[in-house]
Amino acid sequence: MALSGMDIGQIRTLARQMNQDAADISSQIASLMTHIDSAPWSGSDRERFTRHWRDTHVAALRRVVSSLENASRQALEYARLQEDASRAR
């Protein structure tokens, strides 16, 4: 009977990449917010745009960051479990 499992090293690499991608997105959020906040624009249209940007797009991007971080933690946990199971054989 064939055994199935995972390449633990590759899953750990995937987890690191997910964390790096989450950090990159967080950095982009901060950079965009800096640009938006410093744009030479005033008035109610700016306020409406900025509010929509923060409430809709920044919120969505932060959910993506959180999802990537959670997926990374899960991948590391599955790699640990696979490693433990492989040792037990």
Residue frames relative to the residue before (quaternion, step in Angstrom):
aa qw qx qy qz dx dy dz
M 1.0000 0.0000 0.0000 0.0000 0.00 0.00 0.00
A 0.4021 -0.7200 0.5178 0.2274 3.58 -0.92 0.96
L 0.3353 -0.7225 0.5702 0.2011 3.52 -1.07 0.79
S 0.1708 -0.7683 0.6050 0.1207 3.53 -1.09 0.63
G 0.1229 0.7821 -0.6015 0.1063 3.53 -1.19 0.50
M 0.4949 -0.6339 0.4899 0.3365 3.51 -1.10 -0.65
D 0.4688 -0.5913 0.5593 0.3432 3.48 -1.36 0.25
I 0.3510 -0.7894 0.4671 0.1885 3.56 -0.12 1.34
G 0.6537 0.5256 -0.3132 0.4454 3.56 0.93 -0.87
Q 0.6679 0.4945 -0.3024 0.4668 3.56 0.97 -0.84
I 0.6413 0.5089 -0.3303 0.4697 3.60 1.01 -0.72
R 0.6411 0.5028 -0.3276 0.4784 3.59 1.01 -0.71
T 0.6193 0.5224 -0.3342 0.4815 3.58 1.07 -0.72
L 0.6299 0.5276 -0.3218 0.4705 3.58 0.99 -0.83
A 0.6524 0.5166 -0.3108 0.4593 3.58 0.93 -0.89
R 0.6486 0.5038 -0.3184 0.4734 3.59 0.96 -0.83
Q 0.6543 0.5107 -0.3147 0.4604 3.58 0.98 -0.82
M 0.6247 0.5281 -0.3380 0.4653 3.58 1.01 -0.76
N 0.6533 0.5012 -0.3093 0.4758 3.59 0.97 -0.84
Q 0.6495 0.5063 -0.3204 0.4682 3.59 0.97 -0.82
D 0.6467 0.5119 -0.3193 0.4666 3.59 0.97 -0.82
A 0.6254 0.5245 -0.3335 0.4718 3.59 1.01 -0.77
A 0.6606 0.4979 -0.3032 0.4731 3.59 0.95 -0.86
D 0.6362 0.5289 -0.3250 0.4582 3.59 1.01 -0.79
I 0.6550 0.4974 -0.3114 0.4760 3.58 0.94 -0.85
S 0.6317 0.5236 -0.3321 0.4654 3.60 0.97 -0.81
S 0.6472 0.5155 -0.3087 0.4691 3.56 1.00 -0.82
Q 0.6522 0.5077 -0.3103 0.4698 3.58 0.98 -0.81
I 0.6010 0.5441 -0.3546 0.4659 3.59 1.03 -0.74
A 0.6800 0.4914 -0.2905 0.4601 3.58 0.82 -1.00
S 0.6548 0.5161 -0.3091 0.4575 3.58 0.94 -0.87
L 0.6687 0.4921 -0.2975 0.4713 3.58 0.89 -0.90
M 0.6399 0.5214 -0.3327 0.4560 3.57 0.97 -0.80
T 0.6210 0.5343 -0.3363 0.4644 3.58 1.04 -0.76
H 0.6749 0.4907 -0.2910 0.4680 3.57 0.91 -0.92
I 0.6601 0.5015 -0.3097 0.4657 3.57 0.93 -0.86
D 0.6854 0.4978 -0.2864 0.4477 3.55 0.88 -0.95
S 0.7432 0.3996 -0.2286 0.4856 3.60 1.06 -0.64
A 0.4209 0.7091 -0.4716 0.3124 3.60 1.25 0.03
P 0.4275 -0.7072 0.4992 0.2606 3.60 -0.94 0.87
W 0.4063 0.6717 -0.4810 0.3904 3.52 0.37 1.30
S 0.0395 0.7966 -0.6020 0.0388 3.55 -0.86 0.88
G 0.5806 0.5987 -0.4386 0.3347 3.50 -1.31 0.30
S 0.7350 -0.4491 0.2932 0.4149 3.50 -1.33 0.09
D 0.6023 0.5476 -0.3737 0.4446 3.64 1.06 -0.58
R 0.6376 0.5131 -0.3252 0.4738 3.57 0.99 -0.82
E 0.6562 0.5122 -0.3122 0.4578 3.58 0.87 -0.93
R 0.6568 0.5044 -0.3053 0.4702 3.57 0.95 -0.87
F 0.6523 0.5152 -0.3050 0.4648 3.58 0.95 -0.94
T 0.6818 0.4983 -0.2844 0.4539 3.56 0.84 -1.05
R 0.6495 0.5097 -0.3147 0.4683 3.57 0.93 -0.86
H 0.6611 0.4928 -0.3048 0.4766 3.59 0.92 -0.90
W 0.6286 0.5397 -0.3328 0.4505 3.59 0.95 -0.85
R 0.7111 0.4516 -0.2657 0.4688 3.58 0.78 -1.03
D 0.7267 0.4644 -0.2598 0.4345 3.58 0.76 -1.05
T 0.7617 0.3619 -0.1955 0.5006 3.58 1.01 -0.75
H 0.8063 0.3426 -0.1747 0.4494 3.55 0.43 -1.22
V 0.6591 0.4768 -0.3202 0.4855 3.60 0.89 -0.83
A 0.6345 0.5278 -0.3361 0.4537 3.58 0.95 -0.80
A 0.6644 0.4958 -0.3046 0.4689 3.60 0.95 -0.86
L 0.6609 0.4985 -0.3126 0.4658 3.57 0.93 -0.83
R 0.6390 0.5102 -0.3321 0.4701 3.60 1.01 -0.69
R 0.6125 0.5214 -0.3538 0.4773 3.60 1.10 -0.57
V 0.6165 0.5252 -0.3420 0.4766 3.59 1.06 -0.72
V 0.6336 0.5263 -0.3261 0.4638 3.59 0.93 -0.89
S 0.6719 0.4975 -0.2940 0.4632 3.57 0.86 -0.96
S 0.6538 0.5142 -0.3115 0.4595 3.59 0.96 -0.84
L 0.6503 0.5037 -0.3178 0.4716 3.58 0.97 -0.80
E 0.6525 0.5046 -0.3166 0.4684 3.59 0.95 -0.83
N 0.6557 0.5001 -0.3120 0.4719 3.59 0.97 -0.80
A 0.6531 0.5052 -0.3161 0.4672 3.59 0.94 -0.85
S 0.6202 0.5386 -0.3386 0.4589 3.57 1.04 -0.73
R 0.6561 0.5014 -0.3099 0.4711 3.58 0.91 -0.90
Q 0.6523 0.5098 -0.3191 0.4613 3.59 0.96 -0.83
A 0.6473 0.5188 -0.3258 0.4536 3.57 0.92 -0.86
L 0.6558 0.5005 -0.3149 0.4692 3.59 0.96 -0.82
E 0.6380 0.5176 -0.3275 0.4666 3.57 1.03 -0.74
Y 0.6563 0.4955 -0.3149 0.4740 3.60 0.95 -0.83
A 0.6239 0.5239 -0.3401 0.4696 3.60 1.03 -0.72
R 0.6434 0.5160 -0.3186 0.4672 3.58 0.98 -0.85
L 0.6609 0.5028 -0.3061 0.4655 3.57 0.94 -0.90
Q 0.6413 0.5113 -0.3237 0.4717 3.59 1.00 -0.80
E 0.6405 0.5217 -0.3218 0.4626 3.56 0.97 -0.85
D 0.6513 0.5077 -0.3120 0.4698 3.59 0.95 -0.86
A 0.6636 0.5013 -0.3023 0.4658 3.58 0.94 -0.90
S 0.6508 0.5131 -0.3189 0.4599 3.59 1.00 -0.77
R 0.6394 0.5240 -0.3219 0.4614 3.59 1.04 -0.73
A 0.6621 0.5415 -0.2950 0.4259 3.56 1.06 -0.80
R 0.5841 0.6095 -0.3755 0.3825 3.61 1.16 -0.38
